[in-house]
Amino acid sequence: RQPARPLRCDMADPLAVYGRLWALSNLALHVTFHGGSLAGLLQSGWAQRAFTVLAAASAVAPSNGRLLVAAHAASIWQFSQMLPAVFDADCWAVHHDAAFLLSAAAVAVGSPRLLLQAWTGEERAAVFAGLSQCLRVQAALWYGGAFFWKLNRAFFEPSNCPALFFLQLVDYWLPVPLPDSA
């Protein structure tokens, strides 16, 4: 038997992969929200139209960093036009979009040409590294906050589904079986 090989991620351009996945997932979300048709999406307001065009262009050309910046900015603009009728997922998404823009801005401070010319491989890697660090912190804060929000007396009620699910996980992962209460 051969030892297991460590998993490796051999993506030539992780920022392009992120850009394409971001654009396609946002387009799918917005198309389903607008009646399942691209025509319904394009009949919305200007902010929605601009976002749709830029996200579609980002899906086709995800290696264009300036296009990704414009699409993320349009996403935030489109979010601001939907307020106050937004879902929790929209709030999370706009934080991710802001993280991308901040990461690109941080790299642009050291390399002002970032806004005018095509991004080099080092610049793309720096933007992706900053983005991935920020998204990890955001996810830890949000899921940690959700954990404490759900941690109340009702959570520990024995007839409550989360309590049963939690106890099943504890029982499965503990090295010693729990004693029966009967």
C-alpha positions in Angstrom: 0.0 0.0 0.0 1.4 3.4 -1.0 1.3 6.3 1.4 -1.3 9.0 0.7 0.0 11.9 -1.3 -0.7 15.4 0.0 -3.3 17.3 -1.9 -1.9 20.0 -4.1 -3.6 22.8 -5.9 -1.9 23.4 -9.3 -3.9 26.3 -10.6 -2.0 28.4 -13.0 -4.0 31.5 -12.1 -6.1 31.2 -8.9 -7.5 34.8 -9.4 -8.9 33.8 -12.8 -10.6 30.8 -11.2 -12.0 32.9 -8.4 -13.2 35.5 -11.0 -15.0 33.0 -13.1 -16.6 31.3 -10.2 -17.6 34.6 -8.6 -19.1 35.9 -11.9 -21.0 32.6 -12.7 -22.4 32.2 -9.2 -23.5 35.8 -9.0 -25.2 35.6 -12.4 -26.9 32.3 -11.5 -28.2 33.9 -8.2 -29.4 37.0 -9.9 -31.0 35.2 -12.8 -33.0 32.9 -10.5 -34.0 35.9 -8.3 -35.4 37.7 -11.4 -37.8 35.0 -12.6 -35.2 32.6 -14.1 -34.5 34.6 -17.3 -31.7 36.8 -18.4 -34.2 39.1 -20.0 -35.9 39.8 -16.7 -32.5 40.6 -15.2 -31.7 43.1 -18.0 -35.1 44.8 -17.6 -34.1 45.8 -14.0 -32.6 49.2 -13.0 -29.3 50.6 -14.3 -27.3 49.2 -11.4 -28.5 45.7 -12.1 -27.9 46.0 -15.9 -24.4 47.3 -15.3 -23.6 44.5 -12.9 -25.1 41.9 -15.3 -22.9 43.0 -18.2 -19.7 43.3 -16.1 -20.3 39.9 -14.4 -20.9 38.2 -17.8 -17.8 39.8 -19.2 -15.8 38.7 -16.1 -17.1 35.1 -16.6 -15.8 35.2 -20.2 -12.5 37.0 -19.4 -11.7 36.3 -15.7 -8.0 37.1 -16.1 -8.8 40.8 -16.8 -8.2 42.3 -13.3 -9.5 45.7 -14.1 -12.8 44.1 -15.3 -13.0 42.1 -12.1 -12.6 45.4 -10.1 -15.3 47.1 -12.1 -17.6 44.0 -11.7 -17.1 43.9 -7.9 -17.7 47.7 -7.7 -20.9 47.3 -9.8 -22.0 44.5 -7.4 -21.7 46.8 -4.4 -23.5 49.6 -6.3 -26.3 47.2 -7.3 -26.5 46.1 -3.6 -26.8 49.7 -2.4 -29.7 50.1 -4.9 -31.6 47.1 -3.4 -31.4 48.4 0.2 -33.3 47.8 2.5 -34.8 44.7 0.7 -31.7 42.5 0.9 -31.1 39.0 2.1 -28.4 37.9 4.6 -26.5 36.3 1.8 -26.4 39.6 0.0 -24.8 41.2 3.0 -22.2 38.5 3.1 -21.6 38.8 -0.6 -21.1 42.6 -0.4 -18.5 42.0 2.3 -16.6 39.6 0.0 -16.8 42.1 -2.8 -15.4 44.8 -0.6 -12.6 42.5 0.5 -11.7 42.0 -3.2 -11.7 45.7 -3.8 -9.6 46.4 -0.7 -7.1 43.7 -1.7 -6.8 45.2 -5.2 -6.5 48.7 -3.7 -3.7 47.6 -1.3 -1.7 46.1 -4.2 -2.4 49.3 -6.3 -0.9 51.5 -3.6 2.5 49.8 -4.2 1.9 49.5 -7.9 -0.2 52.4 -9.3 0.0 51.0 -12.9 -2.4 48.3 -11.7 -5.4 50.5 -12.6 -4.2 51.4 -16.1 -2.4 48.3 -17.4 -2.8 44.6 -17.4 -1.9 42.9 -14.1 1.4 41.0 -13.9 1.5 37.5 -12.4 3.0 38.9 -9.2 0.3 41.5 -8.8 -2.4 38.9 -9.4 -0.9 36.6 -6.8 -0.7 39.5 -4.3 -4.3 40.4 -4.9 -5.4 36.8 -4.5 -3.2 36.3 -1.3 -4.7 39.4 0.3 -8.2 38.4 -0.7 -7.9 34.8 0.6 -6.5 36.1 4.0 -9.4 38.5 4.4 -12.0 36.0 3.4 -10.7 33.5 6.0 -11.0 36.1 8.7 -14.5 37.1 7.6 -15.6 33.5 7.5 -14.2 32.9 11.0 -15.9 36.0 12.4 -19.3 35.2 10.8 -19.4 31.5 11.7 -18.1 32.3 15.2 -20.8 34.9 15.6 -23.4 32.5 14.3 -22.2 29.9 16.8 -22.6 32.3 19.7 -26.0 33.6 18.4 -27.4 30.1 18.3 -25.9 29.1 21.7 -28.9 29.7 23.9 -31.1 27.7 26.3 -33.2 26.4 23.5 -30.2 24.9 21.7 -29.5 22.6 24.7 -33.2 21.5 25.0 -33.0 17.7 24.6 -36.0 17.6 22.2 -34.5 20.2 19.9 -32.9 19.0 16.6 -29.6 20.9 17.0 -29.0 19.4 20.4 -29.6 15.9 19.1 -27.4 16.5 16.1 -24.6 18.0 18.3 -24.8 15.0 20.7 -24.6 12.6 17.8 -21.5 14.3 16.6 -20.0 14.2 20.1 -20.8 10.5 20.4 -19.3 9.8 17.0 -16.0 11.7 17.5 -15.3 10.9 21.2 -12.7 8.1 21.6 -14.7 6.4 24.4 -18.4 5.6 24.1 -20.7 7.7 26.2 -22.5 5.8 29.0 -26.1 5.0 28.6 -28.5 7.2 30.7 -31.0 4.3 31.1 
